[in-house]
Amino acid sequence: MTSNLKELLYSSYSVFENASLFNDLKLYQTRALRLKADTQMVSVRVSGLHISTSFVLVIGRGVYGKVVKCKNLNTKEKVAIKMIKKNLTHTGRSEILNMFSLRKLDPDKCNLIKMTDHFVHKDHQCLAFEMLDKDLFEFMRGRHFKPLSVSAIRLIAQQMIVALQALKSIAMVHTDIKPDNIMFVNHKLIPFKVKLIDFGIAKHASELRTGTWIQPDCYRAFEVLLGLPLSESMDMWSLGCTLAFFYLGRLLEYIMTSKDTPKHHIYSSNPVQSFHDLEETEDIKAFIQLLKQMIVLDPDKRISPSEAHRQDFITMKHLVGCSGKYVIKARKMALKCQLQPIPEDWFCLITKEKTNGNDEFKRYHFSANKSIVLVNIIT
């Protein structure tokens, strides 16, 4: 039954702009293979830090530079150091300032990555982050892009909706939401507990300029494509495309229509064989209903984070009174994920501290700076 519904969802869309771009995962697979080949363990000697040798694991690479896994020698905690290329100093500075803005929020309750340090090493801007697990694109690739259950997608959706509402409360737009930028905290210990990462190109809502070409190709909001005014709602579009990717196991396809939403076909399911099938079918319908509201073409009519977290798919209101195996399993998954309740007053997550970006950039300092082992691996 589930496969039939997915086939119907597949047929709900036609190719929008660039079919090869939207359907071909080879670009991502090539990137992943290159990343795997680049992963290495290197021994380095660091002078002036009272350390002889240490091991550094290269765990990421991008246009900005590389990410290395290091150890804080004071706390013995593992950290991820993002080392920015020398010619992209402005990019590193911009991300640091964005992370200053996020200090107003509780990163754990808001499902946002936490920066623990920043410094300059051999002319490279460096940012130290808490160590997280793998990103969700790598997770999907590891399972050969087998679609996730809607029960699992609900957990990711709920946490990312919390993250988007938190960002909206400080007027920040991520602009780069995609599976690669959502990471598990520790998938083995807390399944599907995730955080939003990479605020390198995040912007304040007031900084958004009409005609700016931003967001990843496969997750780019319609208003960006048409050069229309931009707002925080572009992140909701990207999240919708991301959730669809988890459900379909492939990139979402859509076309421009004269209506407010991408073209959809009303589907009908086959006769159910059990209450388990009925519960799952109702859950899938609730998910698709939310998805449609996330990818409305008109950004002013697109669902907001505060509205999204009240939808049946997130609250499971449509499953109240159900006690079948499917619902019991879904509830257990939510319990294991240790989801934070969504507060009515979002300002309870915001500290009273006010910061001035430029002044903070100069003053911001952590005593652990010199206890981070680094290696000059950026060429």
Buried (B, 14 or more C-beta within 10 A) or exposed (E): BBEEBBEBBEEBBEEBEEEEEBBBBEEBEEBBEEBEEEEEEEEBEBEEBEBEEBEBBBBBBBEBBBBBBBBBBEEEEEBBBBBBBBEBBEBBBBBBBBBBBBBBBBBBBBBBBBBBBBBEBEEBBBBBBBBBBEBBBBBBBEEEBEBBBBBBBBBBBBBBBBBBBBBBBBEBBBBBBBBBBBBBBEBEEBBBBBBBBBBBBBBBBEEBEEEEEBBBEBBBBBBBEEEBEBBBBBBBBBBBBBBBBBBBBBBBBBEBEEEEBBBBEEBEBEEBEEBBBBBBBBBBBBBBEBBBBBBBBEBEEBBBBBBBBEBBBBBBEBBEEBEBEBBEBBBEBBEBBEBBEBEEEBEEBBEEEEBEBEEBBEEBEBEBBEBBBBBEBBE
